[in-house]
Amino acid sequence: MDQRIIKLYDEYTHTPLSRQEFLQRLALLTGGTAAAMAILPLIEVNYAQASVTKSDDLFTERITYAGVNGDMQAYLARPKEEKKYAAIVVIHENRGLNAHIEDVTRRVANAGYLTIAPNALSPFGGTPANEEDARAKFQQLEQNESLQNFMMAFDYLATRKDCTGTWGCVGFCWGGAMANELATNVPSLKATVAFYGRQPMEDDVARIKAAVQLHYGSLDERINAGIAAYKEALNKYKIRYEIYLYEGANHAFFNDTAPTRYDETAARLAWQRTLEFFKTYLK
């Protein structure tokens, strides 16, 4: 796939670029409208192809907890055995809670954790079926309110009898940025994993108490521009951290519903490192 097309799609999914302009620019890159429409299914996410992790050995439920502007919807999973587990908050990309993130939530639960995936779009009633509608809703979110809503997930976890009170988080894209923000705002966090997420401001890094693990694709120029400053701040404030750069991988390389950006080799290695990280700091 032409890297210019992948960069254009990344721009479309992360900036207020209208679908009409996106398709017009895609047609210019591909040589015409017909070619653009033919290639569109190859670059857009397809949740029907989300890897389906079995829930046979899991307890799952859909719950709500109090947020700053109404109830927050969330998907929860853990092993079936009734006991206390360390907890992990899974944070979705900039399309809301969908089949892919629910699958990731089950993957984490299968590793032996109480896992909760809140939906940032809960103030709007949840994730719309149409991705373009979800994209529009995300642009209406107030960032500080979203941060508070995710911070309150830990307040909810503290009330559950199946939680040890030890927790971490993992986020992807928009969720990767949120994971970084949670690390600077939730001192009780033990482990934070951010996949290709926007980095926090240097002064905020000083507040991090958690161990931090960061995953980036080498072709993700937009996000990677902030790596050096983040690394410098982590070193300055003596934060425990790990940084991994996956050669030849794009933004969203972990998302197996994004056909042209998903990198199976990088995704498998990054996930192995994520689970090992959680095992080190949460168990």
C-alpha positions in Angstrom: 0.0 0.0 0.0 1.3 3.5 -1.0 2.4 5.1 2.3 0.9 8.4 1.1 -2.5 6.8 1.2 -1.9 5.5 4.7 -0.8 8.9 5.8 -3.9 10.5 4.2 -6.2 8.0 6.1 -4.3 8.8 9.3 -4.9 12.5 8.7 -8.6 11.8 8.0 -9.1 9.8 11.2 -7.3 12.3 13.5 -8.2 15.8 12.1 -11.4 17.6 11.2 -10.9 16.5 7.5 -14.3 16.1 5.9 -15.1 12.8 4.2 -15.7 14.6 0.9 -12.2 16.1 1.0 -10.7 12.8 2.1 -12.2 11.0 -0.9 -11.2 13.8 -3.3 -7.6 13.6 -2.2 -7.7 9.8 -2.2 -8.9 9.9 -5.8 -6.0 12.1 -6.7 -3.5 9.6 -5.2 -5.1 6.5 -6.8 -5.8 8.0 -10.2 -9.6 8.4 -10.1 -12.8 8.0 -8.2 -13.3 4.4 -9.3 -9.9 3.5 -8.1 -10.4 5.4 -4.8 -13.7 3.5 -4.1 -12.0 0.2 -4.9 -9.2 0.8 -2.4 -11.4 2.2 0.3 -12.3 -1.2 1.9 -8.6 -2.0 2.1 -7.8 1.0 4.3 -10.9 1.5 6.4 -11.4 -0.5 9.6 -13.7 -3.5 9.4 -15.0 -4.6 12.8 -16.5 -7.8 11.3 -12.9 -9.0 11.0 -12.1 -8.4 14.7 -10.2 -11.3 16.2 -12.8 -13.1 18.3 -11.3 -14.1 21.7 -13.4 -16.9 23.3 -15.2 -16.0 26.5 -15.8 -19.6 27.6 -13.6 -19.3 30.6 -14.6 -15.7 31.4 -17.2 -13.8 33.3 -18.3 -10.8 31.2 -20.9 -8.1 31.9 -21.9 -4.6 30.7 -21.9 -2.2 33.6 -22.3 1.5 34.3 -20.5 3.7 36.8 -20.9 7.4 37.8 -19.1 9.9 35.5 -18.9 13.6 35.7 -21.7 14.1 33.2 -23.9 11.1 33.6 -23.4 7.3 33.7 -20.4 5.8 32.0 -21.0 2.6 30.0 -18.3 0.0 30.1 -17.6 -3.6 29.1 -16.1 -5.8 31.8 -14.4 -9.2 31.8 -12.5 -11.4 34.2 -11.8 -15.1 34.7 -14.8 -17.1 35.9 -13.3 -18.0 39.2 -14.7 -15.8 41.9 -11.7 -14.2 43.7 -9.8 -10.9 43.7 -7.9 -9.8 40.6 -5.6 -7.0 39.8 -7.5 -4.7 37.4 -6.6 -3.2 34.0 -8.5 -0.4 32.3 -8.5 -0.8 28.5 -8.9 2.5 26.6 -10.2 2.5 23.0 -9.2 4.5 19.9 -11.0 7.6 18.7 -14.1 5.7 17.6 -15.5 4.6 20.9 -16.0 1.2 22.4 -16.2 -1.3 19.6 -15.9 -5.0 18.8 -12.1 -4.8 18.5 -11.6 -3.2 21.9 -14.1 -5.6 23.5 -11.9 -8.4 22.1 -8.8 -6.8 23.5 -10.6 -6.6 26.9 -11.2 -10.4 26.8 -7.5 -11.0 25.8 -6.4 -9.1 29.0 -9.0 -11.0 31.1 -7.7 -14.3 29.8 -4.3 -13.3 31.1 -5.8 -13.3 34.6 -7.1 -9.8 35.2 -10.3 -8.0 36.0 -10.6 -5.8 32.9 -12.8 -2.9 32.2 -13.2 -0.9 29.0 -15.2 2.4 29.5 -16.8 4.1 26.5 -15.7 7.7 26.2 -18.9 8.4 24.0 -21.2 7.5 26.9 -22.3 11.2 27.3 -23.7 10.8 23.8 -25.5 7.6 24.4 -22.6 5.3 23.4 -20.8 4.4 20.2 -22.9 5.1 17.0 -23.1 2.2 14.5 -21.8 4.5 11.8 -18.1 5.3 12.2 -18.4 8.7 10.6 -21.0 9.6 13.3 -18.6 8.3 16.0 -15.8 10.5 14.5 -18.1 13.5 14.7 -19.0 12.8 18.3 -15.4 12.5 19.3 -14.7 16.0 18.1 -17.4 17.2 20.5 -15.8 15.6 23.6 -14.4 17.9 26.3 -11.0 16.5 27.0 -10.9 17.2 30.8 -14.3 15.7 31.3 -13.2 12.6 29.4 -10.1 12.4 31.6 -12.2 12.6 34.7 -14.6 10.0 33.4 -11.7 7.5 32.9 -10.2 8.4 36.3 -13.5 7.6 37.9 -13.2 4.0 36.5 -10.7 3.4 39.3 -13.2 4.7 41.9 -15.6 2.1 40.5 -13.1 -0.7 40.6 -12.3 0.1 44.2 -15.9 -0.8 45.1 -15.8 -4.3 43.5 -15.2 -7.3 45.7 -13.3 -9.0 42.8 -10.6 -6.3 42.7 -7.4 -6.4 44.7 -7.0 -2.6 44.6 -4.0 -2.9 42.3 -4.4 -1.6 38.8 -2.9 -0.5 35.5 -4.2 0.6 32.1 -3.5 0.1 28.4 -4.7 2.4 25.6 -4.5 2.7 21.8 -4.2 5.9 19.7 -6.6 8.3 21.5 -6.6 5.8 24.3 -2.8 5.8 24.3 -2.8 9.5 24.9 -5.4 8.9 27.6 -3.2 6.2 29.2 -0.4 8.8 29.4 -2.7 11.3 30.9 -3.9 8.8 33.5 -0.3 8.1 34.4 0.1 11.8 35.3 -3.1 12.1 37.2 -3.7 8.8 39.0 -0.9 8.2 41.5 -2.3 4.8 42.5 -1.6 3.4 39.0 1.1 0.8 39.0 1.6 0.2 35.3 0.6 2.2 32.2 1.0 1.0 28.6 0.4 3.4 25.7 0.3 2.3 22.1 1.1 5.2 19.7 -0.5 7.8 21.9 0.2 11.5 22.2 2.7 12.3 24.9 2.0 14.4 28.0 3.6 17.8 28.7 7.0 17.6 30.4 5.9 19.3 33.6 3.1 16.7 34.0 5.6 13.8 33.7 7.0 14.7 37.1 3.7 13.4 38.6 4.0 9.9 37.2 4.2 7.2 39.8 3.5 4.2 37.6 5.9 2.2 35.5 5.4 3.2 31.8 5.7 1.1 28.7 5.4 2.8 25.2 4.9 1.2 21.8 5.4 3.1 18.5 5.4 2.3 14.8 8.5 3.7 13.0 6.3 5.1 10.1 4.0 7.0 12.5 5.7 10.4 12.0 2.8 12.4 13.6 3.0 10.7 17.0 6.7 9.9 16.9 7.6 13.6 16.8 6.9 13.7 20.5 9.0 10.7 21.5 12.3 12.4 22.2 10.9 15.0 24.5 8.9 12.4 26.4 11.9 10.2 26.8 14.0 13.2 28.1 11.3 14.0 30.6 11.0 10.4 31.8 14.8 10.3 32.3 14.8 13.7 34.0 12.2 12.6 36.6 13.6 9.1 36.9 10.4 7.3 35.8 10.6 3.6 35.2 9.9 3.1 31.5 10.3 1.0 28.4 10.1 2.3 24.9 9.8 0.1 21.8 9.9 1.2 18.2 8.7 -1.3 15.6 10.4 -0.9 12.3 8.2 -0.7 9.2 5.0 -0.4 11.4 2.4 2.3 11.0 0.1 4.0 13.4 -2.5 1.5 14.6 -0.3 -1.4 13.9 -2.0 -3.4 16.7 -5.5 -3.0 15.4 -6.3 -6.2 13.5 -9.4 -4.6 12.0 -7.3 -2.0 10.1 -6.1 -4.2 7.2 -3.4 -2.0 5.7 -1.9 -0.8 9.0 -2.1 -4.0 11.0 1.3 -5.6 11.5 0.9 -9.1 12.9 4.6 -9.5 13.8 4.8 -6.2 15.6 1.4 -6.7 17.2 2.3 -10.1 18.6 5.6 -8.9 20.0 4.1 -5.7 21.5 1.3 -7.7 23.2 3.8 -10.2 24.6 5.7 -7.3 26.1 2.6 -5.7 27.4 1.5 -8.9 29.3 5.0 -9.4 30.7 5.0 -5.8 31.9 1.7 -6.2 33.7 2.9 -9.4 35.2 6.0 -7.6 36.6 4.1 -4.7 38.1 0.6 -5.9 38.9 1.0 -9.5 40.1 
